[in-house]
Amino acid sequence: MKKLILIIFSFVFLSSNVFANDRTLKKFNEWLLQNNFTEYVEINEHYEECRNCSLEALPRCWEESGKPKKQCVIDGDQNLGDYGFKWEEQSKYKNNLKIKFYDNRSEIPEKVKPNYDTLLYYYWMYTKSNWNNNSVYSNIKASEKPYEFKFDLREDDYIKKQMQKTALLSYLLYEDGKIVVDEISPKDKFGRVFTNETKFHSQSVGKSLVSYTLGHAICKGYVESIDAQLNDWPLIKNSLYYNQKIIDIINMAAGDKEYFSKRDSANRYKKTDRSVSNTTIKKAIENEFKNSKKSSNKYSYNNFLPHLIMNYIIFKAGEENYQQLMNEIFREKIGIEHEVNFVEPETSEPSDRSTTSTFLASRYDYMRIAKTMLDDWKNDTCEGKFLKSIYERKINKNFDYRDKKHAFSNTKSYGGFFHLDPSGMKNRHVFVMDGYGGQTLMIDFDTGRIVTTLAVHRDFNWMKIAHSVIKKGK
């Protein structure tokens, strides 16, 4: 009996996943047309004829599925017809792409090798309209006077080849106060849709930006210091985070490892298997961490802690001052050219809102942010002193990584939501920001060199185009 229930559950789950793909593909196909990918799309000539659930349309519009259903709902949750027939012509547009779907995931697993068709589909997933004004916590508008970079460009044939052969979207190298290498995905890859204006998301780069925001909040007096305790926030009183020092939280040493899933320790809760990024702070504390107990202060990476700190800043500053703080950082100080945003969870409600560390910005604005951090460090500003303090308070990761070819796994230390001490650069002040799929910013505060990458998938040679460039120069 248990086996039968499991089989039925599996069929229902897989079927619903197929239907979800069907509904999503309709929007994807429309996006292909809107962006002139006409070679991949054709009009479904049977759409008007077969859009109604009528038995008269048999056999032109239906094929036997062997799974009888009593209802036929084309635009709802089901697309199975009476007497076990399944409509195969449900979309007005069809594409000829060979897309690989990864179970029920919204991201490409990092160790697979997807084809271009799959990369194009997931590029759309990463940039589609769900990142709209209803899903961002605060809109940080473009500066009236964006910072203007100086350029002294040189050709780099290897970077050009990486753009052609990999899922790289953008590569920028900054040195001696100028951008010297500037490459963007060509038109026959992603260049038709990825431009200098495109806002591209990063989850874990956003962690580091939470830290940089914290530095500004401390300098403004909203937060006392990195040694302050979270003992004045009633929302977290009955959790392991109450009375914890900020430095332990931003070092990923909060003693909360056992509350995260072994299957996806960074982004899923152990108790409910919910996604960290889709849960408000209030719901997380009430459902995942109620009466939780702290364990040892060892490094343990997860996506919840930067959410916790950013929402603590909002609590301390207040909504109005928080928005003003973000404007001062990004609009006035950094001088962003386009709007940037932090995204809020899908489960947010008017009475229960919070922000996450998922961040949206254009390619040059990511570089503007890194360049401003560099300026703070060099000028020893209050925020520069903050960056130096988190470097001094860094902790060892104590991980023996099998794969040291990427930013996250190449660094030996962690401090203040930054990856530190990349291989071969001992005692160098190099800060690494690393996001899922290949969003990376690498800042060498000693030489003033910065490398940034944006990508759909982490299949490019990061060691050669970023790590080696920072380590040895070029």
C-alpha positions in Angstrom: 0.0 0.0 0.0 2.8 2.4 0.9 4.5 1.6 -2.4 1.3 2.4 -4.3 0.9 5.7 -2.5 4.5 6.6 -3.3 4.0 5.8 -7.0 0.8 7.9 -7.1 2.5 10.8 -5.4 5.5 10.6 -7.7 3.2 10.7 -10.8 1.3 13.6 -9.4 4.5 15.5 -8.6 6.0 14.8 -12.0 2.8 15.7 -13.8 2.5 19.0 -12.0 6.1 19.7 -12.9 5.4 19.1 -16.6 2.3 21.3 -16.4 4.4 24.0 -14.7 6.9 23.8 -17.6 4.1 24.0 -20.1 2.8 27.2 -18.6 6.2 28.7 -18.2 7.2 27.7 -21.8 4.2 29.8 -23.1 5.8 32.9 -21.6 9.3 31.9 -22.6 8.2 31.4 -26.2 6.5 34.9 -26.2 9.8 36.3 -24.8 11.8 34.7 -27.7 9.5 36.3 -30.2 9.7 39.7 -28.5 13.5 39.6 -28.5 13.8 38.5 -32.2 14.9 34.9 -31.5 12.6 34.1 -34.5 14.8 31.2 -35.6 13.7 29.3 -32.5 10.0 29.9 -32.6 7.1 29.1 -34.9 3.4 29.8 -34.8 1.3 26.8 -33.9 -1.0 26.5 -36.8 -3.5 24.4 -34.9 -3.8 26.8 -31.9 -7.1 28.4 -32.9 -8.6 25.1 -34.0 -7.6 23.2 -31.0 -7.8 25.7 -28.1 -11.2 24.4 -27.0 -11.8 21.2 -25.1 -14.1 19.5 -27.6 -14.2 15.9 -28.6 -14.9 17.1 -32.2 -11.3 18.1 -32.4 -10.2 14.4 -32.1 -7.8 13.2 -33.4 -6.2 16.3 -34.8 -5.7 18.0 -31.5 -5.5 15.2 -29.0 -3.3 12.2 -28.4 -4.1 9.3 -26.1 -2.5 9.6 -22.7 -3.9 6.6 -20.9 -4.8 8.6 -17.8 -8.5 9.4 -17.7 -9.6 12.7 -16.3 -13.1 14.1 -15.8 -12.2 17.7 -16.6 -10.4 19.5 -19.4 -9.0 22.9 -18.4 -6.6 24.4 -20.8 -5.6 27.6 -19.0 -5.8 26.2 -15.5 -3.9 23.7 -13.6 -4.7 20.8 -15.8 -4.5 20.1 -19.5 -5.8 16.5 -19.6 -8.9 15.9 -21.7 -12.0 13.6 -21.3 -11.5 9.9 -21.8 -7.7 10.1 -21.2 -6.7 12.3 -24.1 -3.9 14.9 -23.7 -3.9 18.1 -25.7 -0.5 18.5 -27.4 -1.3 21.9 -29.1 -1.8 24.0 -25.9 0.5 26.9 -26.8 0.1 29.5 -29.5 3.9 29.4 -30.1 6.2 26.5 -30.2 10.0 26.5 -30.0 12.5 24.1 -31.5 15.0 24.3 -28.7 16.4 21.3 -26.9 16.0 22.4 -23.3 17.1 20.3 -20.3 14.9 20.9 -17.3 16.5 20.1 -13.9 13.6 18.6 -11.8 11.7 21.4 -10.2 14.7 23.7 -9.8 14.8 27.3 -10.9 18.6 27.2 -11.3 21.1 25.2 -13.3 23.0 22.7 -11.1 26.6 24.0 -11.0 28.3 20.7 -12.1 26.3 20.0 -15.2 27.2 21.0 -18.8 24.1 22.5 -20.3 23.7 23.2 -24.0 23.1 26.7 -25.4 19.3 26.1 -25.6 19.2 25.3 -21.9 21.3 28.3 -21.0 19.1 30.6 -23.0 16.0 29.3 -21.1 17.6 29.8 -17.7 18.9 33.2 -18.7 15.3 34.1 -19.2 14.4 32.5 -15.8 17.0 34.6 -14.1 15.9 37.9 -15.7 12.2 37.4 -16.3 9.5 39.7 -15.0 9.2 38.2 -11.6 11.9 40.7 -10.6 9.4 43.6 -10.8 8.5 46.4 -8.5 6.2 44.2 -6.5 9.0 41.8 -5.5 11.7 44.3 -4.5 11.9 45.7 -1.0 13.1 49.2 -2.0 13.8 50.9 -5.3 17.1 52.6 -5.3 16.8 55.0 -8.3 19.7 55.8 -10.7 21.9 58.7 -9.7 21.4 62.1 -11.3 25.1 62.1 -11.9 26.4 58.6 -12.4 30.1 57.9 -11.9 31.8 58.0 -15.2 34.6 55.5 -15.7 37.8 56.2 -17.6 38.8 53.7 -20.2 42.1 52.6 -21.7 41.0 49.4 -23.4 43.1 46.6 -24.7 42.2 43.5 -26.7 42.2 40.2 -24.9 41.7 37.3 -27.3 41.3 34.7 -24.5 38.4 36.6 -22.9 36.8 36.9 -26.4 37.0 33.1 -26.8 35.6 32.6 -23.3 32.7 34.8 -24.3 32.0 32.7 -27.4 32.5 29.3 -25.8 31.0 29.7 -22.3 28.0 31.2 -20.5 29.9 34.4 -19.6 27.7 37.5 -20.0 30.2 40.2 -18.9 33.9 40.6 -18.0 35.4 43.8 -16.7 39.0 44.4 -15.6 39.8 47.6 -13.7 43.4 48.7 -12.9 45.3 52.0 -12.5 42.0 53.8 -12.1 40.6 52.7 -15.5 38.7 49.9 -17.1 41.2 48.2 -19.4 39.3 45.1 -20.5 35.6 45.3 -21.3 33.8 42.3 -22.9 30.1 41.5 -23.2 28.4 38.5 -24.6 28.2 38.7 -28.5 25.0 38.9 -30.4 25.0 35.3 -31.4 25.1 34.2 -27.8 23.2 36.4 -25.2 24.0 39.8 -26.6 20.6 40.3 -28.1 19.1 40.4 -24.6 22.0 41.1 -22.3 23.1 44.7 -22.5 24.8 47.4 -20.4 21.3 48.3 -19.0 20.3 44.7 -18.0 19.8 44.2 -14.3 21.3 40.8 -13.5 20.7 39.0 -10.2 23.1 37.7 -7.6 22.3 36.1 -4.3 25.7 35.7 -2.7 27.3 38.9 -4.0 24.4 40.5 -2.2 25.7 39.0 1.0 28.8 41.2 0.7 26.7 44.2 -0.1 24.7 43.6 3.1 28.0 43.8 4.9 29.0 47.1 3.1 25.6 48.5 4.0 26.2 47.4 7.6 29.4 49.4 7.6 27.5 52.5 6.5 24.8 51.9 9.1 27.6 51.7 11.8 29.2 54.9 10.5 25.8 56.7 10.6 25.2 55.5 14.2 22.2 53.3 13.5 24.2 50.2 14.7 26.8 50.5 17.5 29.6 48.2 16.1 30.4 44.7 14.8 30.6 43.7 18.5 27.1 44.8 19.3 24.7 42.1 20.4 21.3 41.5 18.8 19.6 41.8 22.2 17.2 44.7 21.4 15.2 43.1 18.6 12.1 41.5 20.1 11.3 39.6 16.9 14.2 37.2 17.5 14.0 36.9 21.2 13.1 33.2 21.4 15.8 32.1 18.9 19.5 31.3 19.0 20.3 34.6 17.4 19.2 36.7 20.3 22.2 38.1 22.3 24.6 37.1 19.5 27.4 39.4 18.4 27.1 40.8 14.9 30.7 39.7 14.1 29.8 36.1 14.7 26.8 36.4 12.4 28.7 38.1 9.5 31.5 35.6 9.9 29.0 32.7 9.3 29.8 31.5 12.8 26.4 31.7 14.5 26.2 28.1 15.6 23.1 27.4 13.5 24.3 24.6 11.3 21.9 21.9 12.6 18.9 24.0 11.5 19.7 23.8 7.8 19.1 20.9 5.4 22.0 18.6 4.6 20.7 18.4 1.1 21.0 22.1 0.5 22.7 23.5 3.6 23.0 27.1 2.2 19.4 27.6 1.1 17.0 25.2 2.8 15.7 24.8 6.3 16.0 21.4 7.9 12.6 21.4 9.7 10.3 22.3 6.8 12.6 22.1 3.7 11.5 25.6 2.8 13.7 27.9 0.7 15.5 30.5 2.9 15.2 33.1 0.1 11.4 32.7 0.0 10.7 33.1 3.7 10.3 36.3 5.7 12.4 36.8 8.8 9.2 36.6 11.0 8.1 33.3 9.4 11.6 31.9 9.7 11.9 32.7 13.4 8.4 31.4 14.2 8.7 28.2 12.2 12.3 27.3 11.9 14.1 28.8 14.8 11.6 29.1 17.6 13.3 28.0 20.9 16.4 27.1 18.9 19.7 26.7 20.7 23.2 27.8 19.6 26.0 25.3 19.0 29.7 26.0 18.5 31.0 29.1 16.7 32.4 27.3 13.7 32.2 28.6 10.1 29.0 27.3 8.5 27.7 29.0 5.4 24.0 29.7 4.8 21.8 32.2 3.1 19.8 33.3 6.1 22.4 35.3 8.1 22.7 38.2 5.6 18.9 38.4 5.5 19.0 38.6 9.3 21.5 41.4 9.3 19.9 43.5 6.6 16.5 43.4 8.4 18.2 44.2 11.7 19.5 47.4 10.0 16.0 48.2 8.9 14.8 47.6 12.5 17.5 49.9 13.9 17.2 52.7 11.4 13.5 52.6 10.7 11.9 52.3 7.2 12.4 55.9 6.2 15.9 56.2 7.4 16.8 52.9 5.8 15.6 54.1 2.4 17.5 57.3 2.9 20.6 55.3 3.8 20.3 53.2 0.7 20.0 56.3 -1.5 23.0 57.9 0.1 25.1 54.7 -0.5 24.1 53.8 -4.0 22.8 57.0 -5.6 25.0 59.7 -4.0 28.2 57.9 -3.0 28.6 55.1 -5.6 26.8 57.0 -8.4 24.9 54.1 -10.0 23.8 54.5 -13.6 20.7 52.3 -13.3 18.2 51.4 -10.6 19.4 48.7 -8.2 17.3 46.6 -5.9 17.3 44.1 -3.1 14.6 41.5 -3.6 12.0 40.5 -0.9 10.7 37.0 -0.4 7.7 35.7 -2.4 5.9 35.1 0.9 6.0 38.8 1.9 2.7 40.4 2.8 1.8 44.0 3.7 1.8 43.0 7.4 4.9 40.9 7.1 7.6 42.3 4.9 11.4 41.7 4.9 14.2 41.9 2.5 16.7 39.3 1.3 20.3 39.7 0.1 19.4 38.8 -3.5 20.6 41.8 -5.5 19.9 43.2 -9.0 22.3 45.6 -10.8 23.8 46.3 -14.3 27.3 45.2 -15.2 28.9 48.6 -14.8 27.1 49.3 -11.6 28.5 46.1 -10.0 31.9 47.5 -11.0 31.0 51.0 -9.6 30.2 49.3 -6.2 33.6 47.5 -6.1 35.4 50.6 -7.1 33.8 52.6 -4.3 34.9 49.9 -1.8 38.4 50.3 -3.1 38.2 54.1 -2.7 37.0 53.7 0.9 39.9 51.4 1.7 42.5 53.6 0.2 41.1 56.8 1.7 40.7 55.1 5.1 37.2 56.4 5.5 34.9 55.2 8.2 33.6 52.6 5.8 37.1 51.7 4.8 38.0 51.2 8.5 35.0 48.8 8.7 36.3 46.8 5.7 39.7 46.6 7.4 38.2 45.5 10.7 36.3 42.6 9.2 39.5 41.5 7.4 41.3 41.5 10.8 38.5 39.5 12.4 38.3 36.9 9.7 38.1 33.2 10.6 39.3 30.0 8.9 36.9 28.1 6.8 38.6 24.8 7.8 37.3 23.2 4.7 39.3 20.8 2.4 37.7 21.7 -0.9 38.0 19.1 -3.7 37.4 21.8 -6.4 39.5 24.9 -5.9 38.9 26.3 -9.4 36.1 28.7 -8.4 35.9 31.7 -6.1 33.8 30.2 -3.3 36.0 27.1 -2.9 39.3 28.7 -3.6 39.4 31.0 -0.5 40.7 29.8 2.8 39.1 32.4 5.2 35.8 34.2 5.6 35.1 37.6 7.2 32.1 39.9 7.2 30.3 38.1 4.4 33.4 38.2 2.2 35.6 35.3 1.0 39.2 36.0 1.9 42.7 34.6 1.4 42.5 33.1 -2.1 45.1 30.4 -2.9 48.6 31.7 -3.5 47.9 35.2 -2.1 48.8 34.8 1.6 48.8 38.1 3.5 47.2 40.0 0.5 44.2 42.1 1.1 42.0 40.5 -1.6 38.3 40.4 -1.1 36.1 38.0 -3.1 32.4 38.2 -3.7 31.0 35.1 -5.2 27.4 34.4 -6.4 25.7 31.3 -7.7 26.4 30.5 -11.4 29.4 32.7 -11.8 28.6 36.2 -10.5 32.0 37.3 -9.0 33.8 40.5 -7.9 37.4 40.2 -6.9 39.1 43.3 -5.3 42.8 43.6 -4.6 43.0 46.5 -2.1 46.8 46.4 -2.3 47.2 46.9 -6.1 43.9 48.6 -6.8 42.9 45.9 -9.4 39.3 44.6 -9.7 37.8 41.8 -11.9 34.1 41.3 -12.2 32.2 38.5 -14.0 28.5 37.9 -14.7 27.4 34.6 -16.2 24.4 32.3 -16.7 26.5 29.3 -15.6 29.9 28.7 -14.0 31.6 27.0 -16.9 34.3 29.5 -17.6 37.9 29.5 -16.6 37.7 31.7 -13.5 41.2 30.7 -12.4 42.7 32.2 -15.5 40.6 35.2 -16.2 40.1 36.4 -12.6 42.3 34.6 -10.0 45.5 34.7 -12.1 44.9 38.3 -13.2 44.5 39.5 -9.6 47.5 37.4 -8.4 50.0 38.2 -11.2 48.6 41.2 -13.1 48.5 41.2 -16.9 
